[in-house]
Amino acid sequence: MSLPPIADNLARVHERIARAAARAGRSADDITLVAVTKTHPWAYVAAALAAGHRDFGENRPEEAYAKFIENPEAADQPFRLHLIGPIQSRKAKIALACRPVLIHSIDRLKIARRLDRLAGEQGIVLDALLEVNVSGEPSKHGWSPDALRAELPELLALPHLRFHGLMTIPPYDPDPEAARPYFIALRELRDALAAAFPQADWSHLSMGMSHDFEVAIEEGATMVRVGTAIFGPRT
Ligand SMILES: *Cc1c(COP(=O)(O)O)cnc(C)c1O
């Protein structure tokens, strides 16, 4: 099996991040590149680790668990695993067993309550982001801005979840500029929530994928989730 040029691709993505950050007067150090390895085998992760990369994103908890936790090759490797996809209630346990550094995709009160209870049983606190459906597309996960505002008092009171900001996935459009209004909307929502709920940490905006991460950085992303631009197309 021949691998794509993962180290070169990572270097190129880092350069693009640095240029986008510079355009926005930001430091590239404030932006975490989450390399999305869903559907790809461990060898892709190993190549990125060898290139010095540490932050990886997976969509499905079962796949993340098999690749990063159960897999003997992953033992003692210095990765940080981010869960970035929707978590079904019956997958909450396995999501926790992945020991994620951050769950980007808490998208409803029910899963928040369940993860909070399970984390409490294990005596841990989970770091997480709240996923917002800024476009209102029915196919997208996440709260509407109004629903999130209404449920935030209960969310912020969950003792074993610690929130750090917002995540979104805009409607797909091959033109990256089409995503800009949604990135702006997420940032403005974050600013409003930070003013209304100053007890929480609102420092992170997880937004931007392979085709639009530069626009997301121009609009304030602190985490970009990039798969294809690093690992090539998924089959
Ligand atoms: C797959 C995925 C990505 C990465 O998508 P690319 O277009 O391959 O960069 C980012 N975020 C989420 C939530 C994903 O599921």
The ligand as an SDF file (V2000), in Angstrom:
LIG
                    3D

 15 15  0  0  0  0  0  0  0  0999 V2000
  -14.7640   14.4680    7.7920 C   0  0  0  0  0  0  0  0  0  0  0  0
  -14.8920   15.6890    8.6190 C   0  0  0  0  0  0  0  0  0  0  0  0
  -13.9990   16.7560    8.4720 C   0  0  0  0  0  0  0  0  0  0  0  0
  -12.8650   16.7810    7.4560 C   0  0  0  0  0  0  0  0  0  0  0  0
  -13.3800   16.9480    6.1740 O   0  0  0  0  0  0  0  0  0  0  0  0
  -12.3880   17.2280    4.9120 P   0  0  0  0  0  0  0  0  0  0  0  0
  -13.2720   17.8780    3.9310 O   0  0  0  0  0  0  0  0  0  0  0  0
  -11.8980   15.8950    4.4710 O   0  0  0  0  0  0  0  0  0  0  0  0
  -11.3090   18.0910    5.3930 O   0  0  0  0  0  0  0  0  0  0  0  0
  -14.1540   17.8590    9.3180 C   0  0  0  0  0  0  0  0  0  0  0  0
  -15.1340   17.9120   10.2390 N   0  0  0  0  0  0  0  0  0  0  0  0
  -16.0100   16.9110   10.4060 C   0  0  0  0  0  0  0  0  0  0  0  0
  -17.0530   17.0170   11.4460 C   0  0  0  0  0  0  0  0  0  0  0  0
  -15.9150   15.7790    9.6110 C   0  0  0  0  0  0  0  0  0  0  0  0
  -16.8020   14.7820    9.7670 O   0  0  0  0  0  0  0  0  0  0  0  0
  1  2  1  0
  2  3  1  0
  2 14  2  0
  3  4  1  0
  3 10  2  0
  4  5  1  0
  5  6  1  0
  6  7  2  0
  6  8  1  0
  6  9  1  0
 10 11  1  0
 11 12  2  0
 12 13  1  0
 12 14  1  0
 14 15  1  0
M  END
$$$$
